[in-house]
């Protein structure tokens, strides 16, 4: 059963995978590194520096918990002195593909040819792993004490989405003495915030305004009632956008922004850009997209004093994190390009059997990547008692000036849910949250949200100890698999929390390209609108488990036998030990209609 659009990740040839993976770094470098003491165009760049053969190892890491994806590259000390060639603030692009021939060839469509010509290198099949800004390049020299052999290499470190770590600082006395861009930037923040104070905003509208004010929005107008933006921070050379297929004068125009509540993805779509962007339409502003349903939550704005506060912290403070989430990633957009993307959405963990009102994002209906077993190198999956929750309470806006009375009113309205049977067996495992985003809009719905939001959170967290989490180590994944997407493996659908791509070259020149995925929320795809179905609940018998595996993905090794107990003739199975399934629902997995892995199974090989 499949509830959502899926894209299969599989080997790139019938009998092998990545016999010669390819890697390419493209570095765009500022021509004038000291703009204070030297004149000249501050946005002039040099010819792209494309690095391939000097790469000894590379690691690209993106996690939902960190706004700045990280890049680390170890480079040979060859004919290029990289501490001179590359400097902090330069831009670096990463491409990692299954076959080296796709990186460098005489074909004008090769990655190398496109990079040096400043043409887009971020298509769906380009293995694009992100755009980063260089943090630093270090020289490293070591001497082997035994042989006296010297080893000279360079370590390049870079981060993505660095604009979101920009620090906002406002001092009225300093402001009065400012001129130029800095004054314009602070003036814009002051004017916009003064106009917004006292107004009620939906969380989605407010987040858009904050991004446009704090990160910038080029020459676009934010609101006809407010002054036009004056933000000219984060200027970029024109070549930076060209490599992503966009025209950009400022970093804000390099990003895509996705807002709203995601609904079920189309299962019969023909293209990944449609499948992984369900129902997105263009919104106001460059790179802004939204769904048909807004994020829940309202906020009444008050005067705020930002003293050395990061942009990311400001955005998080207005997110309504009880039911919404925000993260940065590199994912395919509606046009088929892989772009730096900020996602602001409702948490997509609602079960299929959730009966609450309103539009929700259901876990098993989110777009997913389907991992072919032939790519798997290692997996570590399981369930954890620490994920058990059996009591949830969500408090929203104050209904009384007295805390005690307010709590009593909200409790009486039913802002809590419990699993009393689980509490009777395991004791209380509570999750108590306060969401100060329940200010009613100036017109329309004035329903108190505490009961509804408590129902959502309870649906996400109850029975968490029965869901699987863990890690997958696979052959390198060229496709733009992204944090925040789902992953299907062996009939179970997981949520991707982090993605790490790494490639190394040993002393013999052999390349190794690998991908590691950290996942959570593993639920069996056989779940329905009436009941959940949890992974690893059916076959206590290893023999039956392997029989089902043989009929489907064939992940498990070799033959199996039951536990060698006394009374079994010669240690061989005589009669299977019967034991009932732990799942109240008995649903057989759907068997594939054709041969598995391209081979016709031989029944005699099943044991």
C-alpha distance (Angstrom), angle and dihedral (degrees) to the residues before:
residue distance angle dihedral
X1 . . .
X2 3.78 . .
X3 3.79 121.9 .
X4 3.80 97.8 -179.3
X5 3.78 148.4 29.0
X6 3.80 112.0 -71.6
X7 3.79 134.8 -172.1
X8 3.79 117.2 -157.6
X9 3.80 119.2 -130.1
X10 3.79 106.8 -152.3
X11 3.79 143.0 157.8
X12 3.80 116.7 -72.9
X13 3.81 94.9 -129.0
X14 3.79 135.4 26.6
X15 3.81 98.9 -105.1
X16 3.79 105.2 18.4
X17 3.79 145.7 27.8
X18 3.78 131.9 -146.6
X19 3.80 99.3 -9.5
X20 3.81 86.4 165.0
X21 3.83 112.6 13.1
X22 3.79 118.6 -167.8
X23 3.79 132.1 -135.7
X24 3.79 131.0 -171.6
X25 3.79 134.1 179.5
X26 3.79 118.5 -164.8
X27 3.81 114.6 -164.0
X28 3.79 123.4 -166.2
X29 3.80 108.8 -163.2
X30 3.77 131.6 -160.7
X31 3.80 110.4 -119.0
X32 3.82 93.7 -149.7
X33 3.79 110.7 47.4
X34 3.81 97.4 174.5
X35 3.81 106.4 51.2
X36 3.81 93.5 168.4
X37 3.80 98.0 59.6
X38 3.81 102.1 26.5
X39 3.79 129.8 57.6
X40 3.78 126.9 -138.3
X41 3.80 138.7 89.1
X42 3.83 105.6 -35.8
X43 3.83 90.3 -154.9
X44 3.81 98.5 50.8
X45 3.81 115.7 120.3
X46 3.78 135.9 -170.1
X47 3.79 129.3 -119.7
X48 3.83 109.7 -67.7
X49 3.80 114.1 -88.2
X50 3.80 106.6 -138.4
X51 3.82 115.0 -163.4
X52 3.81 123.2 -165.6
X53 3.82 119.0 132.9
X54 3.82 96.7 38.6
X55 3.81 93.1 63.3
X56 3.81 110.9 109.2
X57 3.81 96.8 172.1
X58 3.79 138.2 -9.9
X59 3.79 133.7 -168.0
X60 3.82 125.1 -169.5
X61 3.83 116.9 -175.2
X62 3.81 129.2 -176.1
X63 3.83 123.3 174.6
X64 3.80 132.0 172.9
X65 3.81 89.4 -127.5
X66 3.81 94.9 59.5
X67 3.80 123.8 60.1
X68 3.82 93.6 -158.1
X69 3.83 114.8 63.3
X70 3.80 110.0 -147.8
X71 3.81 132.6 -131.0
X72 3.81 125.9 -167.4
X73 3.80 122.3 179.6
X74 3.81 129.2 -179.5
X75 3.82 111.4 -153.2
X76 3.80 131.3 -167.4
X77 3.78 119.7 -112.2
X78 3.81 93.9 -120.5
X79 3.79 131.8 129.8
X80 3.83 94.5 -37.7
X81 3.78 122.4 72.6
X82 3.79 96.9 -146.1
X83 3.80 96.3 -170.6
X84 3.80 86.8 64.8
X85 3.79 97.6 34.5
X86 3.84 94.6 52.1
X87 3.81 129.0 38.3
X88 3.82 138.0 179.1
X89 3.80 111.4 -75.2
X90 3.82 95.5 32.9
X91 3.81 118.1 127.4
X92 3.81 121.8 -115.8
X93 3.82 128.8 -171.4
X94 3.81 124.4 -162.1
X95 3.81 128.3 -149.9
X96 3.82 122.4 179.0
X97 3.80 118.2 179.4
X98 3.79 139.3 172.3
X99 3.80 96.4 -116.0
X100 3.80 128.9 42.7
X101 3.81 92.2 -146.0
X102 3.81 89.0 69.5
X103 3.82 89.8 61.7
X104 3.78 103.8 47.1
X105 3.80 126.5 22.9
X106 3.79 139.5 112.0
X107 3.78 88.7 -97.6
X108 3.83 107.3 114.0
X109 3.81 86.9 -139.9
X110 3.81 94.0 59.7
X111 3.79 116.3 114.2
X112 3.80 92.1 -112.6
X113 3.81 93.5 51.3
X114 3.79 91.7 49.3
X115 3.81 93.6 45.9
X116 3.81 95.9 53.4
X117 3.83 89.1 45.5
X118 3.84 92.0 50.4
X119 3.80 92.4 -118.5
X120 3.84 123.9 144.6
X121 3.81 115.1 -72.4
X122 3.81 96.7 175.5
X123 3.79 105.0 84.5
X124 3.81 119.9 137.3
X125 3.82 93.8 -96.5
X126 3.82 97.0 38.9
X127 3.81 95.3 91.7
X128 3.80 89.3 -124.4
X129 3.83 109.0 -179.6
X130 3.77 100.8 179.1
X131 3.79 152.5 -71.7
X132 3.82 116.6 -90.6
X133 3.80 139.5 176.6
X134 3.78 116.9 -128.5
X135 3.79 114.1 -107.8
X136 3.78 94.5 -175.9
X137 3.80 148.0 -40.7
X138 3.80 119.1 -134.6
X139 3.83 130.9 -164.9
X140 3.78 114.3 -134.2
X141 3.80 123.4 -166.4
X142 3.79 123.2 178.0
X143 3.80 132.0 174.8
X144 3.80 123.5 -151.1
X145 3.84 104.0 -129.0
X146 3.81 92.2 -150.4
X147 3.80 101.6 47.5
X148 3.79 101.4 18.7
X149 3.81 89.5 -130.0
X150 3.79 113.1 153.9
X151 3.78 123.1 -139.9
X152 3.81 118.6 -160.8
X153 3.80 122.0 -173.0
X154 3.81 143.5 146.7
X155 3.81 130.6 -125.0
X156 3.81 116.6 -151.1
X157 3.81 118.3 -165.8
X158 3.82 122.9 -173.1
X159 3.80 139.4 164.4
X160 3.79 135.9 -153.4
X161 3.82 129.8 -136.6
X162 3.81 90.5 24.0
X163 3.81 91.2 155.5
X164 3.80 88.3 71.9
X165 3.80 89.3 61.8
X166 3.81 90.8 56.0
X167 3.80 111.5 128.7
X168 3.81 120.7 -124.2
X169 3.79 113.6 -147.5
X170 3.77 125.5 169.9
X171 3.80 124.0 -174.4
X172 3.83 113.5 168.6
X173 3.81 92.0 -152.2
X174 3.79 92.5 52.9
X175 3.78 91.0 43.0
X176 3.81 92.2 58.7
X177 3.80 90.4 58.7
X178 3.81 97.2 45.2
X179 3.78 127.7 107.2
X180 3.78 134.5 -177.8
X181 3.81 127.8 14.8
X182 3.78 96.7 -14.9
X183 3.80 91.6 56.5
X184 3.80 90.9 47.0
X185 3.77 91.1 51.2
X186 3.81 94.1 51.1
X187 3.81 91.1 42.5
X188 3.79 90.1 54.2
X189 3.81 92.6 52.5
X190 3.80 91.8 46.6
X191 3.81 95.5 47.6
X192 3.76 94.9 45.0
X193 3.77 95.3 46.2
X194 3.81 92.5 46.8
X195 3.80 88.9 53.9
X196 3.79 93.1 47.6
X197 3.81 99.0 47.9
X198 3.79 111.0 111.9
X199 3.81 94.5 15.8
X200 3.79 122.5 117.0
X201 3.77 114.6 -126.3
X202 3.75 133.4 -173.4
X203 3.79 109.1 -121.8
X204 3.80 91.0 -115.7
X205 3.80 94.9 52.5
X206 3.78 91.8 44.2
X207 3.81 93.3 50.7
X208 3.81 90.1 51.3
X209 3.81 92.0 51.4
X210 3.81 92.7 47.1
X211 3.80 92.0 50.6
X212 3.78 92.1 48.5
X213 3.78 92.3 48.3
X214 3.82 99.6 40.8
X215 3.82 100.5 34.9
X216 3.80 98.7 24.6
X217 3.75 139.1 -121.9
X218 3.77 106.1 -135.3
X219 3.80 111.0 -124.8
X220 3.81 96.3 -27.8
X221 3.78 118.6 122.0
X222 3.79 117.1 -120.5
X223 3.78 103.4 -160.0
X224 3.85 128.8 -2.1
X225 3.80 89.0 -136.8
X226 3.79 93.7 55.9
X227 3.83 133.9 61.6
X228 3.83 115.8 -86.7
X229 3.82 114.9 -96.2
X230 3.77 118.8 -92.3
X231 3.80 98.4 -170.3
X232 3.77 110.2 137.2
X233 3.78 97.2 160.9
X234 3.80 123.9 125.2
X235 3.79 97.0 31.7
X236 3.80 113.9 -174.5
X237 3.81 132.8 -164.8
X238 3.77 115.1 -104.3
X239 3.81 92.7 -110.9
X240 3.80 92.2 66.0
X241 3.78 91.3 66.2
X242 3.79 94.5 40.5
X243 3.81 91.9 62.8
X244 3.82 86.7 56.6
X245 3.80 94.7 43.6
X246 3.81 95.8 -110.9
X247 3.79 136.6 106.1
X248 3.78 106.5 -119.9
X249 3.78 133.2 168.3
X250 3.81 93.5 169.4
X251 3.79 133.9 37.8
X252 3.80 91.4 -116.0
X253 3.82 88.3 69.2
X254 3.81 92.0 57.8
X255 3.79 93.4 65.5
X256 3.78 135.0 80.7
X257 3.81 118.3 -147.3
X258 3.82 121.9 -157.2
X259 3.82 120.0 -164.2
X260 3.78 135.7 177.9
X261 3.78 144.7 39.0
X262 3.78 111.5 -45.5
X263 3.78 116.1 -134.8
X264 3.79 131.6 -165.9
X265 3.79 114.2 -47.3
X266 3.78 120.0 -128.0
X267 3.79 111.6 -97.1
X268 3.82 97.8 -159.3
X269 3.80 98.3 48.6
X270 3.79 117.0 135.7
X271 3.80 99.7 -146.3
X272 3.84 135.4 51.0
X273 3.80 92.1 -133.0
X274 3.80 89.3 61.4
X275 3.78 95.1 41.4
X276 3.80 96.9 48.8
X277 3.82 93.9 44.4
X278 3.81 103.7 51.1
X279 3.78 112.6 -167.3
X280 3.81 97.6 -15.6
X281 3.77 119.1 158.1
X282 3.80 129.6 -178.6
X283 3.78 114.8 -90.9
X284 3.81 130.6 -162.3
X285 3.78 111.8 -65.2
X286 3.80 135.5 37.3
X287 3.81 111.6 -57.5
X288 3.83 95.7 -0.5
X289 3.81 118.2 136.6
X290 3.79 132.6 174.8
X291 3.79 141.6 -176.8
X292 3.78 125.4 -127.2
X293 3.83 92.1 -98.2
X294 3.79 123.7 63.9
X295 3.78 125.9 -137.2
X296 3.78 113.6 -94.3
X297 3.78 121.6 -112.1
X298 3.80 138.4 70.0
X299 3.76 129.6 -140.2
X300 3.81 131.3 -159.4
X301 3.79 105.6 -148.6
X302 3.77 121.8 -134.0
X303 3.79 132.7 -179.5
X304 3.79 110.3 -67.2
X305 3.79 130.5 -166.1
X306 3.78 113.8 -153.4
X307 3.78 109.0 -164.3
X308 3.82 110.5 176.6
X309 3.81 93.0 -29.8
X310 3.81 121.5 155.9
X311 3.80 118.1 -121.1
X312 3.81 90.0 -123.5
X313 3.81 91.3 56.1
X314 3.81 91.1 50.2
X315 3.81 91.6 51.2
X316 3.80 92.2 47.9
X317 3.80 91.1 51.7
X318 3.83 89.8 63.3
X319 3.82 99.1 39.2
X320 3.83 102.5 93.7
X321 3.83 88.8 -130.0
X322 3.81 93.3 -170.3
X323 3.80 89.3 81.7
X324 3.83 105.5 4.3
X325 3.80 134.3 65.5
X326 3.80 136.5 -161.8
X327 3.80 128.9 -163.4
X328 3.79 142.5 153.3
X329 3.78 124.7 -122.0
X330 3.81 146.0 142.4
X331 3.79 109.8 -104.7
X332 3.79 141.0 153.1
X333 3.80 114.3 -88.3
X334 3.80 131.8 -150.4
X335 3.82 90.5 -84.4
X336 3.81 95.7 53.5
X337 3.81 97.0 -104.5
X338 3.81 122.9 124.2
X339 3.80 106.1 -125.3
X340 3.81 139.5 176.3
X341 3.80 99.3 -96.4
X342 3.79 137.3 -170.0
X343 3.81 112.5 -155.3
X344 3.81 120.4 -159.1
X345 3.80 110.4 177.2
X346 3.78 147.5 131.2
X347 3.80 111.4 -78.8
X348 3.83 104.9 -90.3
X349 3.81 99.5 -141.0
X350 3.80 103.6 102.3
X351 3.81 113.4 132.6
X352 3.79 124.0 -124.5
X353 3.82 90.3 -115.9
X354 3.83 94.9 55.0
X355 3.82 107.3 128.0
X356 3.82 100.1 -169.4
X357 3.77 124.1 122.3
X358 3.78 126.7 -102.0
X359 3.79 137.1 38.2
X360 3.81 114.3 -48.4
X361 3.80 138.5 174.3
X362 3.79 108.5 -115.3
X363 3.80 117.5 -151.8
X364 3.79 97.3 -137.0
X365 3.81 92.5 47.1
X366 3.81 95.9 57.6
X367 3.84 117.9 104.1
X368 3.77 113.3 -92.1
X369 3.78 145.6 -167.2
X370 3.81 114.0 -128.5
X371 3.80 112.0 -143.6
X372 3.79 115.4 -143.2
X373 3.84 110.7 -139.1
X374 3.81 90.2 -129.8
X375 3.82 88.8 71.9
X376 3.80 94.6 52.5
X377 3.82 119.0 108.6
X378 3.78 101.2 162.1
X379 3.77 139.4 -4.1
X380 3.78 133.1 -172.8
X381 3.81 112.1 -173.0
X382 3.77 134.5 159.4
X383 3.79 150.5 126.6
X384 3.80 126.6 -90.2
X385 3.79 133.8 -151.1
X386 3.81 88.8 -146.2
X387 3.82 88.1 70.9
X388 3.81 92.5 62.2
X389 3.83 114.6 118.6
X390 3.80 123.5 170.3
X391 3.82 104.5 164.0
X392 3.82 127.9 49.1
X393 3.79 129.1 179.1
X394 3.81 127.4 175.5
X395 3.79 121.8 -169.4
X396 3.78 119.4 -164.2
X397 3.80 134.5 176.3
X398 3.79 118.6 -7.8
X399 3.79 114.5 -94.5
X400 3.79 93.6 -174.5
X401 3.79 137.3 29.4
X402 3.81 88.9 -128.5
X403 3.82 113.0 76.2
X404 3.78 95.0 -146.9
X405 3.79 93.7 50.4
X406 3.81 91.5 44.0
X407 3.81 91.4 53.7
X408 3.80 90.5 48.1
X409 3.80 92.4 51.0
X410 3.81 93.6 48.5
X411 3.78 92.9 45.1
X412 3.78 89.5 50.7
X413 3.78 89.6 53.3
X414 3.81 89.1 59.5
X415 3.80 102.6 -106.0
X416 3.80 91.3 158.4
X417 3.80 139.8 65.2
X418 3.78 130.9 -168.2
X419 3.78 141.6 -171.9
X420 3.80 97.8 -138.2
X421 3.80 95.3 -177.9
X422 3.80 91.4 54.6
X423 3.81 90.6 46.0
X424 3.81 89.7 53.0
X425 3.81 89.9 55.8
X426 3.80 103.0 35.9
X427 3.78 108.2 18.5
X428 3.78 126.5 -118.2
X429 3.81 119.1 -32.0
X430 3.83 102.3 177.0
X431 3.79 133.5 -173.5
X432 3.83 111.5 -166.8
X433 3.81 120.3 -178.0
X434 3.79 138.1 175.0
X435 3.81 118.7 -149.8
X436 3.79 112.9 -170.2
X437 3.79 92.8 -171.3
X438 3.80 101.0 91.3
X439 3.80 99.1 102.9
X440 3.80 107.5 139.5
X441 3.81 116.7 -118.8
X442 3.78 118.9 -107.4
X443 3.78 88.5 -101.9
X444 3.77 136.4 11.3
X445 3.80 129.0 26.2
X446 3.82 114.6 29.3
X447 3.80 97.7 171.3
X448 3.80 115.2 142.1
X449 3.81 107.2 -112.3
X450 3.81 100.8 -155.7
X451 3.80 96.0 96.1
X452 3.82 94.5 44.8
X453 3.80 94.6 46.4
X454 3.79 91.3 46.9
X455 3.81 87.8 54.0
X456 3.79 91.4 52.1
X457 3.80 94.2 48.7
X458 3.81 92.1 45.9
X459 3.79 90.9 51.2
X460 3.82 89.8 52.6
X461 3.81 97.0 45.3
X462 3.81 108.1 32.5
X463 3.82 113.0 97.3
X464 3.80 89.4 15.1
X465 3.81 89.3 142.3
X466 3.83 88.6 65.0
X467 3.81 94.8 55.4
X468 3.80 121.2 87.4
X469 3.78 128.6 -121.1
X470 3.79 134.9 169.9
X471 3.80 142.3 97.7
X472 3.80 140.7 -57.3
X473 3.79 124.3 -156.0
X474 3.79 110.9 -162.1
X475 3.75 141.9 166.5
X476 3.80 108.3 -80.0
X477 3.79 112.5 -67.8
X478 3.79 111.9 -139.6
X479 3.81 94.7 -175.3
X480 3.84 118.3 90.1
X481 3.80 97.1 -98.6
X482 3.78 106.7 175.5
X483 3.77 141.0 -160.2
X484 3.79 109.6 -106.5
X485 3.82 91.6 39.2
X486 3.79 124.0 103.8
X487 3.80 127.9 -111.0
X488 3.79 124.7 -150.8
X489 3.78 119.5 -155.4
X490 3.79 128.5 162.9
X491 3.79 92.2 -12.4
X492 3.81 94.4 -52.1
X493 3.81 122.9 111.5
X494 3.83 117.4 -145.2
X495 3.79 133.7 -177.0
X496 3.82 115.8 -121.8
X497 3.81 111.7 -126.3
X498 3.82 98.8 171.4
X499 3.81 140.0 6.7
X500 3.81 124.9 -157.8
X501 3.81 123.0 -176.9
X502 3.80 118.4 -171.0
X503 3.78 134.1 174.2
X504 3.80 127.1 -173.2
X505 3.79 135.8 -177.8
X506 3.82 117.7 -151.2
X507 3.81 127.2 -147.1
X508 3.80 89.9 -88.7
X509 3.78 92.5 56.1
X510 3.81 94.6 -107.6
X511 3.80 113.6 148.0
X512 3.78 125.9 -143.5
X513 3.83 120.9 -168.8
X514 3.82 116.5 -171.9
X515 3.81 139.1 168.3
X516 3.80 126.9 -154.5
X517 3.80 121.6 -161.7
X518 3.79 126.3 -167.2
X519 3.80 110.8 -155.9
X520 3.81 140.9 -176.5
X521 3.83 141.6 175.4
X522 3.82 94.4 49.6
X523 3.82 109.1 -172.4
X524 3.79 128.3 171.3
X525 3.80 111.9 -109.1
X526 3.81 89.0 -133.1
X527 3.80 88.7 78.0
X528 3.80 113.7 121.1
X529 3.79 139.7 -164.2
X530 3.80 89.0 -93.3
X531 3.82 103.4 44.9
X532 3.82 140.5 9.5
X533 3.80 121.3 -118.2
X534 3.79 116.3 -151.1
X535 3.82 126.9 -155.2
X536 3.80 120.7 -105.0
X537 3.81 96.3 17.9
X538 3.80 103.3 114.3
X539 3.80 117.2 52.7
X540 3.78 117.0 53.1
X541 3.80 84.1 160.6
X542 3.80 108.7 84.1
X543 3.79 88.2 -156.7
X544 3.80 92.6 59.4
X545 3.77 90.8 42.4
X546 3.79 91.2 56.4
X547 3.80 91.5 44.6
X548 3.80 89.6 56.8
X549 3.81 89.5 44.8
X550 3.81 90.6 52.0
X551 3.79 90.6 52.6
X552 3.80 91.3 51.9
X553 3.82 131.9 20.3
X554 3.84 100.0 -12.0
X555 3.76 94.5 -140.2
X556 3.80 100.6 145.5
X557 3.81 121.6 83.6
X558 3.80 126.6 -107.6
X559 3.77 126.8 -44.7
X560 3.77 127.5 -30.2
X561 3.76 138.3 -144.1
X562 3.76 134.0 -170.0
X563 3.78 122.3 -104.5
X564 3.80 112.2 -64.4
X565 3.81 101.4 -113.5
X566 3.78 129.9 174.0
X567 3.76 114.3 -85.8
X568 3.79 95.4 37.0
X569 3.81 110.3 125.7
X570 3.81 110.8 -110.1
X571 3.76 90.1 -20.8
X572 3.80 90.9 -67.4
X573 3.77 126.2 128.4
X574 3.78 113.6 -94.6
X575 3.81 104.5 161.8
X576 3.77 125.1 8.3
X577 3.77 114.5 -117.1
X578 3.81 105.1 -117.0
X579 3.79 119.7 -133.3
X580 3.78 128.7 160.7
X581 3.76 124.3 -117.8
X582 3.82 116.8 -99.1
X583 3.79 89.4 -138.2
X584 3.82 115.4 87.9
X585 3.81 87.7 -152.7
X586 3.79 115.5 73.4
X587 3.79 106.8 -156.8
X588 3.78 123.2 156.2
X589 3.78 117.9 -140.0
X590 3.78 114.2 -109.3
X591 3.78 109.0 -104.5
X592 3.82 119.4 -134.8
X593 3.79 114.7 -100.9
X594 3.83 95.2 -138.6
X595 3.80 137.5 40.2
X596 3.80 116.2 -58.6
X597 3.83 117.0 -114.2
X598 3.78 91.4 -3.3
X599 3.82 94.6 -66.1
X600 3.77 129.3 106.5
X601 3.82 107.9 -120.2
X602 3.77 119.0 -119.9
X603 3.83 110.1 -144.4
X604 3.81 90.1 -146.9
X605 3.81 89.0 62.1
X606 3.80 94.4 61.3
X607 3.81 92.4 92.9
